[in-house]
Amino acid sequence: MTRLATQRARHRPQSRKKQPANNKIRGSKLPRFRLLLVWCVLLAGILGLIWNLYQLQIRQGPMLLEKARQQQMVYLRPFIPRRPIIDRAGSVLALDQPVYTLYAHPKLFKESKETMAERLAAILNRSSAELLKQFRARDSGIKVALALPEEIAEQISNLHANGLELIQHYSRLYPQQSLAADVVGYVDVNRRGQAGIEYSQEKLLERPEQTIKLSKTGIGALMPDHAPPGFLQSDGLQLQLTLDSGLQRIAQSSLDQQLQKFGAKRGSVVVMDVRDGSILTMVSEPSYDPNEYYKSDLKLFQNWALSELYEPGSTFKPLNVAIALEAGVIKPNSQFEDSGQIKVGGWTIRNAEGEHHGLLDISQILQYSSNVGMVQVMQKMQPADYYNWLKRLGLGQSVATDLPFVAKSHLPDRKQFITYPIQPATAAFGQGISLTPLQLVQLHGALANGGKIMMPHIVRGLVDSKGNLAWQPSLPAAQQVFSLKTTQTVVEMMEKVVEVGTGTPAQIPGYRIAGKTGTAQEANSHGGGYSSAQIVSFIGIIPVESPRYVVLAVVDEPIGNVFGATVAAPIVKSVMEALVTVEGIPPSQPVAESTPKPTP
């Protein structure tokens, strides 16, 4: 056993020596593999990072840079109030003012709903019961009042009450209310002009908006590092009109008085400076309050002086006389027999009251407003030549002006006008053709200023706080249609109408005034002839020795035995008397006691 143990002991060490040799061989191979694997992983990761960096920096770099800038910057377009509108004297006709909407959140009230309702009722001039009913309807977000002025908002703010919220915004205010509504117009809830100057001059009234770029911090706070200096300040410019509010008020009052006196449907008054075409007054009644336009009939938003046509009647006769004189077919002393009626193409034409005046010269034809005489005057012209003259005066076209929605005047078809003798015959006394009151004023302006058709306009320009013009519209050149000699002759004939003819109610002692009455049948709205309704008018020029202003008054459907002399002429007289004072027009001659000739 001792030998056997000895042998075993000898063999054990040998076996132990061989075991480590095998492990060493295995261990030397494994670290190399692991190292290679790690290096491969690292290399793949590095390549992946390089590829990702390439994608981010090279391929997606511009896009990511733009995204970063968008996240770091904010673009603001600050609200800039609409420019005010002022009249020629600087009186405000329209402006933006801050107003407030009041919201209530009853769940935040620290006082009882009843107490809060009572405190607000005294400020808002509403019943506390009505407010309490609103407060009980919901717990939050109750719209209590709209468009509160600053003084009311300040009173509410001074309550220091929890649960009341005032939100500021801007609202368009029209201090003159209905006075100039037909000219100024109004803006809707989206602050877009819907009528008048507010519509046609939108680009001038909207101040240029500048987009502001501001940086943001990491927590979203704005940093004004990119904001230009004074970016919240407006330019201070105002849109000034040629309108005279004082004259407008007088014209409106005088027109309203006559409308009520004669139960008329509507009326219009227009005053134009014949030297440059600027409009001092444009009244259409009935009108509306632009502060509460939503309460008015849509028809009232249309300015009758611009948007609707009417047959001018005898107020067109001076223009026909000017045409005939300019064409050389008559002379001022030409005479025509007025027998009271005349037959043309199977139709009988009579004077307004059926009267006959015998032999009349051109001035007397205007004084008596003889239809028969005018038909004979225009029969001296070839229908084609007469038609060409009407076209030259702008008939069949709309008047170019800076006010919107101007209707196109009506002139019969050329072939009909030339073929049927009744067409030029009725046009001779202002029927069968139709135009707007503004176009009639424009044409009479040409008689007053020496024969030039001017563009009627009401925008003077943009002015600064001191009244200095910063911008002025460029007006088209005047069109010469009559000679100075012709227009002077016609205006002097029109003066006789006021002195001894149908226009005597327009006389102003000491002043030379030219004018013409008009009484025309209203065309049947269903077509085919005329209705029993009448449109009466009077157009005047002051002063005759140096014409400056044309004044037109038109009254639609007065009731009773009415004429242009009795209904419209007194309106024109009132406006001219105001013009004399406002413009400082000196008397044409010493004032003398005189008794006007009664109106026939």
SELUMLO-675919 format. One record per residue (C-alpha): residue number from 1; residue in one letter; x, y, z. Coordinates in nm, 3 decimals. Example, Ala and Ser with C-alpha at 12.3 -4.5 7.8 and 13.67 -1.06 7.14 Angstrom:
// residues 2
PT     n   res         x         y         z
PT     1     A     1.230    -0.450     0.780
PT     2     S     1.367    -0.106     0.714
This chain:
// residues 600
PT     n   res         x         y         z
PT     1     M     0.000     0.000     0.000
PT     2     T     0.292     0.226     0.067
PT     3     R     0.423     0.174    -0.284
PT     4     L     0.084     0.225    -0.435
PT     5     A     0.044     0.548    -0.245
PT     6     T     0.384     0.656    -0.352
PT     7     Q     0.300     0.594    -0.717
PT     8     R    -0.018     0.787    -0.690
PT     9     A     0.160     1.072    -0.536
PT    10     R     0.401     1.080    -0.822
PT    11     H     0.133     1.085    -1.082
PT    12     R    -0.075     1.365    -0.926
PT    13     P     0.168     1.646    -0.976
PT    14     Q     0.215     1.554    -1.337
PT    15     S    -0.153     1.571    -1.408
PT    16     R    -0.172     1.911    -1.231
PT    17     K     0.106     2.052    -1.444
PT    18     K    -0.071     1.966    -1.769
PT    19     Q    -0.400     2.134    -1.664
PT    20     P    -0.269     2.494    -1.647
PT    21     A    -0.105     2.459    -1.989
PT    22     N    -0.444     2.399    -2.156
PT    23     N    -0.608     2.688    -1.972
PT    24     K    -0.333     2.921    -2.082
PT    25     I    -0.388     2.835    -2.444
PT    26     R    -0.764     2.904    -2.412
PT    27     G    -0.719     3.225    -2.217
PT    28     S    -0.485     3.374    -2.472
PT    29     K    -0.741     3.337    -2.751
PT    30     L    -1.047     3.466    -2.558
PT    31     P    -0.916     3.817    -2.470
PT    32     R    -0.823     3.877    -2.832
PT    33     F    -1.173     3.792    -2.945
PT    34     R    -1.328     4.010    -2.679
PT    35     L    -1.096     4.294    -2.765
PT    36     L    -1.181     4.262    -3.130
PT    37     L    -1.550     4.256    -3.047
PT    38     V    -1.523     4.565    -2.830
PT    39     W    -1.328     4.748    -3.097
PT    40     C    -1.586     4.654    -3.356
PT    41     V    -1.866     4.784    -3.137
PT    42     L    -1.677     5.103    -3.067
PT    43     L    -1.597     5.148    -3.435
PT    44     A    -1.961     5.093    -3.530
PT    45     G    -2.066     5.345    -3.267
PT    46     I    -1.815     5.598    -3.392
PT    47     L    -1.924     5.545    -3.750
PT    48     G    -2.286     5.581    -3.641
PT    49     L    -2.206     5.905    -3.462
PT    50     I    -2.018     6.034    -3.763
PT    51     W    -2.311     5.945    -3.989
PT    52     N    -2.557     6.108    -3.749
PT    53     L    -2.343     6.420    -3.726
PT    54     Y    -2.329     6.429    -4.107
PT    55     Q    -2.707     6.403    -4.122
PT    56     L    -2.760     6.670    -3.857
PT    57     Q    -2.488     6.913    -3.959
PT    58     I    -2.475     6.876    -4.336
PT    59     R    -2.801     6.738    -4.470
PT    60     Q    -3.051     6.858    -4.207
PT    61     G    -2.848     7.153    -4.080
PT    62     P    -3.036     7.437    -4.256
PT    63     M    -3.374     7.289    -4.163
PT    64     L    -3.278     7.239    -3.799
PT    65     L    -3.128     7.586    -3.784
PT    66     E    -3.456     7.732    -3.903
PT    67     K    -3.649     7.530    -3.646
PT    68     A    -3.418     7.650    -3.371
PT    69     R    -3.470     8.009    -3.476
PT    70     Q    -3.843     7.961    -3.478
PT    71     Q    -3.831     7.821    -3.128
PT    72     Q    -3.608     8.100    -3.004
PT    73     M    -3.788     8.387    -3.181
PT    74     V    -4.146     8.510    -3.183
PT    75     Y    -4.300     8.730    -3.454
PT    76     L    -4.558     8.985    -3.343
PT    77     R    -4.788     9.216    -3.540
PT    78     P    -4.898     9.475    -3.285
PT    79     F    -5.249     9.618    -3.323
PT    80     I    -5.234     9.964    -3.476
PT    81     P    -5.550    10.179    -3.463
PT    82     R    -5.717    10.286    -3.785
PT    83     R    -5.644    10.645    -3.886
PT    84     P    -5.897    10.908    -3.777
PT    85     I    -6.114    11.091    -4.032
PT    86     I    -6.150    11.468    -3.991
PT    87     D    -6.332    11.739    -4.184
PT    88     R    -6.162    12.037    -4.346
PT    89     A    -6.163    12.231    -4.016
PT    90     G    -6.018    11.940    -3.817
PT    91     S    -6.341    11.824    -3.651
PT    92     V    -6.329    11.449    -3.588
PT    93     L    -6.569    11.242    -3.797
PT    94     A    -6.435    10.895    -3.709
PT    95     L    -6.168    10.757    -3.478
PT    96     D    -6.064    10.441    -3.297
PT    97     Q    -6.108    10.444    -2.922
PT    98     P    -6.025    10.182    -2.658
PT    99     V    -6.332    10.009    -2.520
PT   100     Y    -6.374     9.718    -2.284
PT   101     T    -6.571     9.396    -2.264
PT   102     L    -6.670     9.298    -1.911
PT   103     Y    -6.668     8.929    -1.814
PT   104     A    -6.787     8.791    -1.481
PT   105     H    -6.668     8.473    -1.304
PT   106     P    -6.915     8.424    -1.014
PT   107     K    -6.720     8.131    -0.866
PT   108     L    -6.443     8.379    -0.779
PT   109     F    -6.672     8.633    -0.612
PT   110     K    -6.579     8.700    -0.251
PT   111     E    -6.907     8.882    -0.205
PT   112     S    -7.252     8.742    -0.265
PT   113     K    -7.393     8.745    -0.615
PT   114     E    -7.671     8.974    -0.498
PT   115     T    -7.424     9.231    -0.366
PT   116     M    -7.211     9.219    -0.681
PT   117     A    -7.520     9.263    -0.901
PT   118     E    -7.625     9.571    -0.704
PT   119     R    -7.278     9.730    -0.722
PT   120     L    -7.250     9.674    -1.100
PT   121     A    -7.607     9.781    -1.174
PT   122     A    -7.536    10.136    -1.056
PT   123     I    -7.234    10.162    -1.287
PT   124     L    -7.377     9.990    -1.595
PT   125     N    -7.720    10.154    -1.564
PT   126     R    -7.888     9.813    -1.570
PT   127     S    -8.123     9.639    -1.330
PT   128     S    -7.962     9.432    -1.055
PT   129     A    -8.221     9.159    -1.116
PT   130     E    -8.105     9.120    -1.475
PT   131     L    -7.741     9.096    -1.369
PT   132     L    -7.822     8.851    -1.090
PT   133     K    -7.999     8.627    -1.340
PT   134     Q    -7.681     8.622    -1.552
PT   135     F    -7.462     8.543    -1.250
PT   136     R    -7.681     8.248    -1.153
PT   137     A    -7.679     8.103    -1.504
PT   138     R    -7.311     8.005    -1.507
PT   139     D    -7.010     7.989    -1.277
PT   140     S    -6.761     8.154    -1.513
PT   141     G    -6.710     8.332    -1.846
PT   142     I    -7.027     8.541    -1.843
PT   143     K    -7.017     8.829    -2.094
PT   144     V    -7.181     9.110    -1.899
PT   145     A    -7.126     9.418    -2.119
PT   146     L    -6.971     9.512    -2.453
PT   147     A    -6.786     9.824    -2.571
PT   148     L    -6.767     9.995    -2.235
PT   149     P    -6.593    10.335    -2.251
PT   150     E    -6.280    10.399    -2.048
PT   151     E    -6.457    10.599    -1.777
PT   152     I    -6.701    10.314    -1.707
PT   153     A    -6.420    10.057    -1.715
PT   154     E    -6.228    10.266    -1.464
PT   155     Q    -6.523    10.271    -1.225
PT   156     I    -6.549     9.893    -1.248
PT   157     S    -6.176     9.855    -1.194
PT   158     N    -6.198    10.075    -0.883
PT   159     L    -6.434     9.821    -0.725
PT   160     H    -6.129     9.592    -0.678
PT   161     A    -6.368     9.298    -0.692
PT   162     N    -6.253     8.942    -0.757
PT   163     G    -6.429     8.767    -1.042
PT   164     L    -6.460     9.067    -1.275
PT   165     E    -6.246     9.079    -1.588
PT   166     L    -6.209     9.371    -1.832
PT   167     I    -6.073     9.294    -2.180
PT   168     Q    -5.955     9.594    -2.382
PT   169     H    -6.004     9.628    -2.757
PT   170     Y    -6.065     9.908    -3.006
PT   171     S    -6.395    10.027    -3.149
PT   172     R    -6.471    10.280    -3.424
PT   173     L    -6.648    10.588    -3.292
PT   174     Y    -6.841    10.839    -3.504
PT   175     P    -6.885    11.152    -3.287
PT   176     Q    -7.106    11.328    -3.542
PT   177     Q    -7.344    11.031    -3.557
PT   178     S    -7.572    11.059    -3.863
PT   179     L    -7.441    11.399    -3.974
PT   180     A    -7.185    11.266    -4.224
PT   181     A    -7.278    10.897    -4.228
PT   182     D    -7.345    10.889    -4.602
PT   183     V    -6.996    11.021    -4.670
PT   184     V    -6.790    10.858    -4.394
PT   185     G    -6.964    10.518    -4.390
PT   186     Y    -6.891    10.261    -4.119
PT   187     V    -6.677     9.958    -4.031
PT   188     D    -6.818     9.617    -3.937
PT   189     V    -6.725     9.390    -3.647
PT   190     N    -6.419     9.273    -3.842
PT   191     R    -6.301     9.635    -3.871
PT   192     R    -6.356     9.640    -4.247
PT   193     G    -6.511     9.942    -4.416
PT   194     Q    -6.853     9.871    -4.563
PT   195     A    -6.962    10.210    -4.698
PT   196     G    -6.842    10.561    -4.774
PT   197     I    -6.484    10.670    -4.717
PT   198     E    -6.433    10.384    -4.472
PT   199     Y    -6.474    10.152    -4.771
PT   200     S    -6.321    10.342    -5.063
PT   201     Q    -6.016    10.467    -4.870
PT   202     E    -5.943    10.151    -4.673
PT   203     K    -5.575    10.153    -4.774
PT   204     L    -5.527    10.509    -4.651
PT   205     L    -5.709    10.447    -4.325
PT   206     E    -5.522    10.128    -4.238
PT   207     R    -5.178    10.220    -4.106
PT   208     P    -4.889    10.005    -4.233
PT   209     E    -4.831     9.715    -3.994
PT   210     Q    -4.472     9.613    -3.915
PT   211     T    -4.398     9.256    -3.806
PT   212     I    -4.173     9.264    -3.499
PT   213     K    -3.915     8.989    -3.426
PT   214     L    -3.842     8.925    -3.056
PT   215     S    -3.614     8.671    -2.884
PT   216     K    -3.738     8.429    -2.619
PT   217     T    -3.551     8.303    -2.317
PT   218     G    -3.544     7.937    -2.217
PT   219     I    -3.854     7.984    -2.004
PT   220     G    -4.038     8.169    -2.281
PT   221     A    -3.995     8.528    -2.162
PT   222     L    -3.968     8.786    -2.440
PT   223     M    -3.652     8.987    -2.489
PT   224     P    -3.689     9.313    -2.689
PT   225     D    -3.338     9.295    -2.833
PT   226     H    -3.459     9.289    -3.194
PT   227     A    -3.747     9.535    -3.151
PT   228     P    -3.695     9.858    -3.348
PT   229     P    -3.729    10.179    -3.146
PT   230     G    -4.081    10.318    -3.132
PT   231     F    -4.239    10.013    -3.294
PT   232     L    -4.559    10.058    -3.091
PT   233     Q    -4.604    10.422    -3.197
PT   234     S    -4.841    10.513    -3.482
PT   235     D    -4.755    10.768    -3.750
PT   236     G    -5.010    11.021    -3.618
PT   237     L    -5.151    11.097    -3.965
PT   238     Q    -5.521    11.167    -4.016
PT   239     L    -5.737    11.143    -4.328
PT   240     Q    -5.876    11.489    -4.393
PT   241     L    -6.186    11.547    -4.605
PT   242     T    -6.299    11.859    -4.788
PT   243     L    -6.633    11.825    -4.606
PT   244     D    -6.748    12.116    -4.390
PT   245     S    -6.939    11.981    -4.087
PT   246     G    -7.101    12.315    -4.007
PT   247     L    -7.233    12.354    -4.361
PT   248     Q    -7.335    11.988    -4.360
PT   249     R    -7.542    12.043    -4.047
PT   250     I    -7.722    12.343    -4.195
PT   251     A    -7.797    12.156    -4.517
PT   252     Q    -7.924    11.854    -4.325
PT   253     S    -8.148    12.066    -4.104
PT   254     S    -8.294    12.260    -4.397
PT   255     L    -8.353    11.940    -4.595
PT   256     D    -8.520    11.764    -4.302
PT   257     Q    -8.749    12.061    -4.253
PT   258     Q    -8.871    12.049    -4.614
PT   259     L    -8.905    11.669    -4.612
PT   260     Q    -9.135    11.691    -4.312
PT   261     K    -9.325    11.991    -4.446
PT   262     F    -9.408    11.822    -4.776
PT   263     G    -9.418    11.459    -4.658
PT   264     A    -9.143    11.366    -4.902
PT   265     K    -8.983    11.023    -4.929
PT   266     R    -8.619    11.135    -4.933
PT   267     G    -8.385    11.413    -5.037
PT   268     S    -8.026    11.510    -5.107
PT   269     V    -7.810    11.823    -5.095
PT   270     V    -7.468    11.856    -5.259
PT   271     V    -7.228    12.153    -5.251
PT   272     M    -6.920    12.158    -5.473
PT   273     D    -6.637    12.409    -5.516
PT   274     V    -6.629    12.458    -5.892
PT   275     R    -6.263    12.565    -5.890
PT   276     D    -6.125    12.222    -5.800
PT   277     G    -6.422    11.984    -5.765
PT   278     S    -6.396    11.951    -5.386
PT   279     I    -6.722    11.859    -5.212
PT   280     L    -6.813    12.067    -4.909
PT   281     T    -7.149    11.908    -4.838
PT   282     M    -7.320    11.584    -4.928
PT   283     V    -7.639    11.506    -4.740
PT   284     S    -7.882    11.224    -4.804
PT   285     E    -8.190    11.182    -4.591
PT   286     P    -8.310    10.965    -4.431
PT   287     S    -7.975    10.853    -4.294
PT   288     Y    -7.842    10.629    -4.014
PT   289     D    -7.611    10.633    -3.711
PT   290     P    -7.286    10.451    -3.804
PT   291     N    -7.225    10.380    -3.435
PT   292     E    -7.530    10.154    -3.448
PT   293     Y    -7.539    10.064    -3.817
PT   294     Y    -7.673     9.717    -3.735
PT   295     K    -8.004     9.874    -3.627
PT   296     S    -8.063    10.040    -3.966
PT   297     D    -8.226     9.933    -4.289
PT   298     L    -7.970     9.818    -4.546
PT   299     K    -8.114    10.063    -4.800
PT   300     L    -7.992    10.355    -4.589
PT   301     F    -7.628    10.256    -4.647
PT   302     Q    -7.657    10.362    -5.010
PT   303     N    -7.582    10.728    -5.064
PT   304     W    -7.862    10.842    -5.293
PT   305     A    -7.650    11.126    -5.434
PT   306     L    -7.415    10.862    -5.575
PT   307     S    -7.587    10.530    -5.610
PT   308     E    -7.927    10.599    -5.765
PT   309     L    -8.039    10.767    -6.084
PT   310     Y    -8.317    11.014    -6.147
PT   311     E    -8.437    11.217    -6.442
PT   312     P    -8.314    11.575    -6.386
PT   313     G    -8.597    11.747    -6.569
PT   314     S    -8.560    12.120    -6.625
PT   315     T    -8.232    12.147    -6.430
PT   316     F    -8.074    11.991    -6.740
PT   317     K    -8.202    12.266    -6.971
PT   318     P    -7.906    12.506    -6.914
PT   319     L    -7.671    12.229    -7.024
PT   320     N    -7.872    12.176    -7.342
PT   321     V    -7.859    12.550    -7.409
PT   322     A    -7.480    12.539    -7.368
PT   323     I    -7.461    12.247    -7.611
PT   324     A    -7.668    12.432    -7.873
PT   325     L    -7.468    12.754    -7.831
PT   326     E    -7.136    12.569    -7.851
PT   327     A    -7.252    12.382    -8.162
PT   328     G    -7.346    12.715    -8.322
PT   329     V    -7.703    12.618    -8.404
PT   330     I    -7.850    12.904    -8.198
PT   331     K    -7.748    13.243    -8.068
PT   332     P    -7.843    13.405    -7.736
PT   333     N    -8.097    13.624    -7.912
PT   334     S    -8.254    13.341    -8.116
PT   335     Q    -8.632    13.332    -8.076
PT   336     F    -8.887    13.048    -8.077
PT   337     E    -9.265    13.043    -8.064
PT   338     D    -9.410    12.878    -7.754
PT   339     S    -9.771    12.786    -7.835
PT   340     G    -9.807    12.566    -7.527
PT   341     Q    -9.761    12.234    -7.706
PT   342     I    -9.570    12.070    -7.990
PT   343     K    -9.609    11.740    -8.175
PT   344     V    -9.301    11.520    -8.220
PT   345     G    -9.320    11.178    -8.385
PT   346     G    -9.688    11.137    -8.307
PT   347     W    -9.643    11.247    -7.943
PT   348     T    -9.769    11.573    -7.797
PT   349     I    -9.532    11.761    -7.567
PT   350     R    -9.670    12.033    -7.341
PT   351     N    -9.536    12.277    -7.088
PT   352     A    -9.556    12.175    -6.723
PT   353     E    -9.870    12.375    -6.645
PT   354     G   -10.005    12.382    -7.000
PT   355     E    -9.933    12.755    -7.030
PT   356     H    -9.810    12.921    -7.352
PT   357     H    -9.577    13.220    -7.364
PT   358     G    -9.563    13.325    -7.728
PT   359     L    -9.234    13.439    -7.877
PT   360     L    -8.939    13.369    -7.643
PT   361     D    -8.564    13.418    -7.667
PT   362     I    -8.324    13.166    -7.512
PT   363     S    -8.302    13.343    -7.178
PT   364     Q    -8.681    13.359    -7.151
PT   365     I    -8.710    12.989    -7.238
PT   366     L    -8.502    12.919    -6.924
PT   367     Q    -8.688    13.179    -6.716
PT   368     Y    -9.027    13.024    -6.792
PT   369     S    -8.882    12.671    -6.811
PT   370     S    -9.054    12.621    -7.144
PT   371     N    -9.052    12.259    -7.261
PT   372     V    -9.188    12.356    -7.600
PT   373     G    -8.917    12.615    -7.650
PT   374     M    -8.639    12.372    -7.549
PT   375     V    -8.763    12.105    -7.789
PT   376     Q    -8.741    12.357    -8.075
PT   377     V    -8.392    12.463    -7.965
PT   378     M    -8.257    12.108    -7.970
PT   379     Q    -8.434    12.030    -8.297
PT   380     K    -8.184    12.270    -8.454
PT   381     M    -7.919    12.001    -8.397
PT   382     Q    -7.885    11.674    -8.581
PT   383     P    -7.978    11.389    -8.342
PT   384     A    -7.640    11.223    -8.399
PT   385     D    -7.454    11.545    -8.307
PT   386     Y    -7.673    11.595    -8.001
PT   387     Y    -7.608    11.237    -7.892
PT   388     N    -7.233    11.282    -7.932
PT   389     W    -7.249    11.588    -7.709
PT   390     L    -7.437    11.400    -7.439
PT   391     K    -7.172    11.129    -7.454
PT   392     R    -6.900    11.391    -7.430
PT   393     L    -7.059    11.527    -7.113
PT   394     G    -7.037    11.180    -6.958
PT   395     L    -7.393    11.057    -6.999
PT   396     G    -7.401    10.679    -7.006
PT   397     Q    -7.098    10.665    -6.774
PT   398     S    -7.037    10.682    -6.402
PT   399     V    -6.870    10.981    -6.240
PT   400     A    -6.507    10.930    -6.141
PT   401     T    -6.483    11.014    -5.771
PT   402     D    -6.321    10.893    -5.450
PT   403     L    -6.653    10.781    -5.303
PT   404     P    -6.774    10.425    -5.366
PT   405     F    -7.072    10.262    -5.535
PT   406     V    -7.135    10.531    -5.799
PT   407     A    -7.415    10.442    -6.038
PT   408     K    -7.369    10.463    -6.412
PT   409     S    -7.590    10.727    -6.573
PT   410     H    -7.840    10.625    -6.838
PT   411     L    -7.846    10.736    -7.201
PT   412     P    -8.074    10.570    -7.456
PT   413     D    -7.926    10.347    -7.722
PT   414     R    -7.763    10.550    -8.000
PT   415     K    -7.970    10.391    -8.277
PT   416     Q    -8.297    10.457    -8.094
PT   417     F    -8.195    10.813    -8.012
PT   418     I    -8.119    10.892    -8.375
PT   419     T    -8.410    10.695    -8.524
PT   420     Y    -8.695    10.813    -8.303
PT   421     P    -8.743    11.194    -8.287
PT   422     I    -8.919    11.167    -7.949
PT   423     Q    -8.590    11.063    -7.784
PT   424     P    -8.395    11.387    -7.843
PT   425     A    -8.718    11.583    -7.785
PT   426     T    -8.767    11.450    -7.431
PT   427     A    -8.395    11.481    -7.357
PT   428     A    -8.430    11.851    -7.443
PT   429     F    -8.622    11.908    -7.119
PT   430     G    -8.431    11.652    -6.910
PT   431     Q    -8.644    11.339    -6.937
PT   432     G    -8.558    11.007    -7.097
PT   433     I    -8.206    11.043    -6.961
PT   434     S    -8.105    10.984    -6.599
PT   435     L    -7.807    11.054    -6.382
PT   436     T    -7.702    11.091    -6.019
PT   437     P    -7.731    11.419    -5.828
PT   438     L    -7.350    11.424    -5.810
PT   439     Q    -7.316    11.411    -6.189
PT   440     L    -7.561    11.697    -6.234
PT   441     V    -7.353    11.903    -5.988
PT   442     Q    -7.039    11.814    -6.182
PT   443     L    -7.191    11.929    -6.512
PT   444     H    -7.323    12.255    -6.370
PT   445     G    -6.979    12.303    -6.221
PT   446     A    -6.851    12.309    -6.579
PT   447     L    -7.096    12.591    -6.656
PT   448     A    -6.971    12.783    -6.352
PT   449     N    -6.593    12.743    -6.394
PT   450     G    -6.559    12.830    -6.761
PT   451     G    -6.637    12.497    -6.926
PT   452     K    -6.416    12.244    -6.742
PT   453     I    -6.545    11.914    -6.609
PT   454     M    -6.367    11.850    -6.279
PT   455     M    -6.351    11.529    -6.079
PT   456     P    -6.579    11.565    -5.774
PT   457     H    -6.377    11.452    -5.472
PT   458     I    -6.398    11.465    -5.094
PT   459     V    -6.050    11.349    -4.984
PT   460     R    -5.807    11.634    -4.919
PT   461     G    -5.520    11.411    -4.809
PT   462     L    -5.328    11.279    -4.509
PT   463     V    -5.232    11.549    -4.259
PT   464     D    -5.018    11.549    -3.947
PT   465     S    -5.117    11.681    -3.604
PT   466     K    -5.037    12.038    -3.715
PT   467     G    -5.256    12.016    -4.025
PT   468     N    -4.964    11.994    -4.269
PT   469     L    -5.027    11.779    -4.576
PT   470     A    -4.815    11.463    -4.579
PT   471     W    -4.989    11.315    -4.883
PT   472     Q    -5.236    11.450    -5.139
PT   473     P    -5.429    11.257    -5.404
PT   474     S    -5.340    11.309    -5.767
PT   475     L    -5.653    11.422    -5.952
PT   476     P    -5.710    11.378    -6.326
PT   477     A    -5.676    11.682    -6.547
PT   478     A    -5.995    11.881    -6.609
PT   479     Q    -6.175    11.822    -6.939
PT   480     Q    -6.263    12.136    -7.135
PT   481     V    -6.609    12.087    -7.287
PT   482     F    -6.745    12.442    -7.328
PT   483     S    -6.586    12.773    -7.409
PT   484     L    -6.565    13.049    -7.150
PT   485     K    -6.793    13.269    -7.360
PT   486     T    -7.064    13.003    -7.380
PT   487     T    -7.061    12.931    -7.007
PT   488     Q    -7.071    13.299    -6.911
PT   489     T    -7.370    13.348    -7.140
PT   490     V    -7.559    13.052    -6.991
PT   491     V    -7.482    13.150    -6.629
PT   492     E    -7.613    13.502    -6.696
PT   493     M    -7.930    13.349    -6.840
PT   494     M    -7.962    13.139    -6.525
PT   495     E    -7.926    13.457    -6.320
PT   496     K    -8.241    13.588    -6.486
PT   497     V    -8.422    13.272    -6.370
PT   498     V    -8.352    13.376    -6.009
PT   499     E    -8.416    13.744    -6.068
PT   500     V    -8.749    13.729    -6.252
PT   501     G    -8.819    13.364    -6.336
PT   502     T    -8.917    13.048    -6.151
PT   503     G    -8.616    13.066    -5.916
PT   504     T    -8.701    13.384    -5.723
PT   505     P    -8.733    13.199    -5.386
PT   506     A    -8.354    13.150    -5.396
PT   507     Q    -8.277    13.522    -5.398
PT   508     I    -8.033    13.660    -5.137
PT   509     P    -8.029    14.041    -5.116
PT   510     G    -7.702    14.187    -5.242
PT   511     Y    -7.580    13.867    -5.412
PT   512     R    -7.595    13.765    -5.777
PT   513     I    -7.721    13.408    -5.791
PT   514     A    -7.782    13.189    -6.094
PT   515     G    -8.013    12.891    -6.077
PT   516     K    -8.264    12.660    -6.238
PT   517     T    -8.570    12.483    -6.107
PT   518     G    -8.666    12.129    -6.198
PT   519     T    -8.988    11.932    -6.167
PT   520     A    -8.981    11.591    -6.333
PT   521     Q    -9.213    11.294    -6.337
PT   522     E    -9.067    10.986    -6.174
PT   523     A    -9.014    10.688    -6.401
PT   524     N    -9.243    10.392    -6.328
PT   525     S    -9.048    10.136    -6.126
PT   526     H    -9.228     9.857    -6.316
PT   527     G    -9.122    10.000    -6.653
PT   528     G    -9.324    10.161    -6.928
PT   529     G    -9.384    10.532    -6.876
PT   530     Y    -9.410    10.748    -6.569
PT   531     S    -9.586    10.733    -6.234
PT   532     S    -9.776    11.017    -6.070
PT   533     A    -9.485    11.080    -5.829
PT   534     Q    -9.253    11.373    -5.889
PT   535     I    -8.892    11.465    -5.817
PT   536     V    -8.836    11.836    -5.762
PT   537     S    -8.500    12.009    -5.756
PT   538     F    -8.315    12.337    -5.769
PT   539     I    -7.953    12.400    -5.863
PT   540     G    -7.780    12.729    -5.790
PT   541     I    -7.447    12.900    -5.861
PT   542     I    -7.296    13.170    -5.637
PT   543     P    -7.172    13.438    -5.703
PT   544     V    -7.241    13.501    -6.072
PT   545     E    -6.960    13.755    -6.121
PT   546     S    -6.698    13.501    -6.004
PT   547     P    -6.863    13.159    -5.964
PT   548     R    -6.726    12.950    -5.677
PT   549     Y    -6.996    12.710    -5.561
PT   550     V    -7.270    12.494    -5.709
PT   551     V    -7.549    12.392    -5.472
PT   552     L    -7.808    12.127    -5.560
PT   553     A    -8.114    12.018    -5.362
PT   554     V    -8.328    11.725    -5.479
PT   555     V    -8.648    11.610    -5.306
PT   556     D    -8.817    11.285    -5.403
PT   557     E    -9.196    11.244    -5.398
PT   558     P    -9.316    11.554    -5.210
PT   559     I    -9.689    11.563    -5.159
PT   560     G    -9.922    11.833    -5.285
PT   561     N    -9.902    12.106    -5.547
PT   562     V    -9.522    12.111    -5.542
PT   563     F    -9.248    12.258    -5.760
PT   564     G    -8.872    12.292    -5.750
PT   565     A    -8.921    12.659    -5.660
PT   566     T    -9.136    12.592    -5.355
PT   567     V    -8.968    12.279    -5.215
PT   568     A    -8.602    12.273    -5.322
PT   569     A    -8.511    12.640    -5.379
PT   570     P    -8.553    12.736    -5.009
PT   571     I    -8.304    12.463    -4.916
PT   572     V    -8.046    12.598    -5.161
PT   573     K    -8.103    12.950    -5.031
PT   574     S    -8.035    12.840    -4.671
PT   575     V    -7.714    12.666    -4.772
PT   576     M    -7.598    12.964    -4.981
PT   577     E    -7.662    13.203    -4.692
PT   578     A    -7.439    12.981    -4.479
PT   579     L    -7.175    12.975    -4.753
PT   580     V    -7.171    13.354    -4.762
PT   581     T    -7.087    13.357    -4.392
PT   582     V    -6.850    13.060    -4.379
PT   583     E    -6.652    13.155    -4.689
PT   584     G    -6.673    13.530    -4.641
PT   585     I    -6.821    13.594    -4.985
PT   586     P    -6.859    13.971    -5.029
PT   587     P    -7.186    14.113    -5.163
PT   588     S    -7.209    14.150    -5.538
PT   589     Q    -7.384    14.484    -5.501
PT   590     P    -7.522    14.710    -5.226
PT   591     V    -7.820    14.557    -5.049
PT   592     A    -8.143    14.725    -5.155
PT   593     E    -8.502    14.683    -5.049
PT   594     S    -8.675    14.460    -5.298
PT   595     T    -8.983    14.246    -5.318
PT   596     P    -8.927    13.909    -5.488
PT   597     K    -9.161    13.818    -5.766
PT   598     P    -9.416    13.558    -5.650
PT   599     T    -9.353    13.206    -5.774
PT   600     P    -9.600    13.095    -6.037
